[in-house]
Amino acid sequence: MSKNYFKEYPNVDGFFNEYGGAFIPPHLETEMAKINEAYYSISKSHKFIIELRNIRKHYQGRPTPVYHCNRLSNKYGGQIYLKREDLNHTGAHKLNHCMGEALLAKYMGKKKLIAETGAGQHGVALATAAAYFGLECEIHMGEVDMVKEHPNVQRMKILGANVIPVGHGLKTLKEAVDSAFEAYLKDPITAIYCIGSVVGPHPFPMMVRDFQRVVGIEAKDQFLEMTGELPDNIIACIGGGSNAMGLFSAFLEHEECRLFGIEPAGKSFKTGEHAATMTLGKPGMIHGFKCYTLQDEEGNPAPVHSIASGLDYPGVGPEHSMLKDLNKVTYDSITDQECIDSFFELSRLEGIIPALESAHAVAYALKLAQKNPKQSILVNLSGRGDKDLDYVIDTFGLPE
Ligand SMILES: *Cc1c(COP(=O)(O)O)cnc(C)c1O
C-alpha cells in the first residue's frame, strides 16, 4: 500500500473503492457534512492533537504494553505477542475512539453525546468520555440486552449516563440503533451521534479508524524495539472492525507482514448461528453504508450469533470490505468452542483473562503458531474478560 494510503482512502465522498459512502436522508447528510468538516479542521490542529495525546497518556494510561507470551509460545510454538488493549482505561480499545469523538464534540460546542449500545461496552466507554468532558450522555439500549448485560447498565448509570430502554421489535441492537438515530435527528444542533466502530455513514469509518491508529503506531515501535524485526503475522478479531483497523493500519505498507481478521463462526454456518460476515456474506447496504453483509432473502440484515456479543453484527467496516477484495488481509473465522478453549488457555498459561471477542484472535494465533512454529505473531488483545466471567462459568463451567 502506498505511503499516501490514509490520504487516498476513503475518497472525499467516503468511499473505500466501492464500499462505504453515506446513504442517508438529506437532513442527516447536512449534519454528517458538518461533522466531516469539523473533523478535518479541528482534529488536525496542533491544539487538538496535544490535548488528545495528554488524555491518552495521563488518563487512559497509554502506551499500553506489548507482552511476549512465554508459556503460550512454549506450548504452541511460534513467538506469540499481545498488544495489551485490555490495560487501556475501562478495559478495552473502545475508549480510544470515544475520547477522540468526545473531544471533537467539545470543540464543536456540543452539549450531549448520543449512541446505541448492544452489549453495553460502547455505552460504558462513551459514558466514561462524557463524564471526563462534562457532557451529557444518552445511551439507547434494547430491553433484552439491558437484562442480559445488567452490570454494564449499572456502570453507565453510575457514570452519569441516561440509559434509554428500547421496548419495540426484538428489543436488541437494531432497534437501539433506530431509536438513537431518531433522538439524534430531533436534536442535531446540541447533540452529536457517536458510533462504536469503523461502521456507519461517512465520516465515521474514517474518524474511528484514525482515532484507533494509535494502537498500531505504538505496537509497531514496541515490537521493533523488543525484537529488532516486524511481526510475521498480525491478528485481530472483527466485529465492526475498529480494533483490527487500529492495529493493521501501521502494517499495511509492509508487504512482508501477513494480516488476519477473525470473525465469529459461532455454533455453525447455519443462518442465525454465526456472524461470519466476510466469510459467508456478500456486498450490500446496512445502516447507511455499503459493505459485506449477511442478509435474508428480502435483503434485510440476517439474524446473527456469537458467544462474544461485541462481534455479532451482520455488517462490517467498509475498509475491511475493500481490503478483503484487494487480498491485503486474510479473513477467517473461529467457532464459539475454539474461543472458549483459548479463553481458558490464556487465563491459565499467562494469567490474562481475555474478553471473549479478543479470545477469537487468540484462538487463531494458537492455530497459526502450530502451523508456523518459526514465525512471530502479534495479537490485538482488544479487551479484558471480566465482563464475561458469569456467562462463561454459567454456560460452560470450568475445564478440568
Ligand atoms: C466491541 C469490542 C470488539 C469488537 O469491535 P471492533 O470494532 O470490531 O473492534 C472487540 N473486542 C472488544 C473487547 C470489544 O469490546
The ligand as an SDF file (V2000), in Angstrom:
LIG
                    3D

 15 15  0  0  0  0  0  0  0  0999 V2000
  -16.6200   -4.0760   20.9210 C   0  0  0  0  0  0  0  0  0  0  0  0
  -15.4730   -4.9610   21.0560 C   0  0  0  0  0  0  0  0  0  0  0  0
  -14.8890   -5.6040   19.9450 C   0  0  0  0  0  0  0  0  0  0  0  0
  -15.4440   -5.5120   18.5590 C   0  0  0  0  0  0  0  0  0  0  0  0
  -15.3930   -4.2500   17.9820 O   0  0  0  0  0  0  0  0  0  0  0  0
  -14.4310   -3.9070   16.7650 P   0  0  0  0  0  0  0  0  0  0  0  0
  -14.9660   -2.6130   16.2770 O   0  0  0  0  0  0  0  0  0  0  0  0
  -14.5480   -4.9980   15.7620 O   0  0  0  0  0  0  0  0  0  0  0  0
  -13.0700   -3.7990   17.3010 O   0  0  0  0  0  0  0  0  0  0  0  0
  -13.7510   -6.3750   20.1460 C   0  0  0  0  0  0  0  0  0  0  0  0
  -13.2270   -6.5350   21.3720 N   0  0  0  0  0  0  0  0  0  0  0  0
  -13.7500   -5.9360   22.4560 C   0  0  0  0  0  0  0  0  0  0  0  0
  -13.1100   -6.1680   23.7840 C   0  0  0  0  0  0  0  0  0  0  0  0
  -14.8940   -5.1350   22.3440 C   0  0  0  0  0  0  0  0  0  0  0  0
  -15.4060   -4.5530   23.4290 O   0  0  0  0  0  0  0  0  0  0  0  0
  1  2  1  0
  2  3  1  0
  2 14  2  0
  3  4  1  0
  3 10  2  0
  4  5  1  0
  5  6  1  0
  6  7  2  0
  6  8  1  0
  6  9  1  0
 10 11  1  0
 11 12  2  0
 12 13  1  0
 12 14  1  0
 14 15  1  0
M  END
$$$$
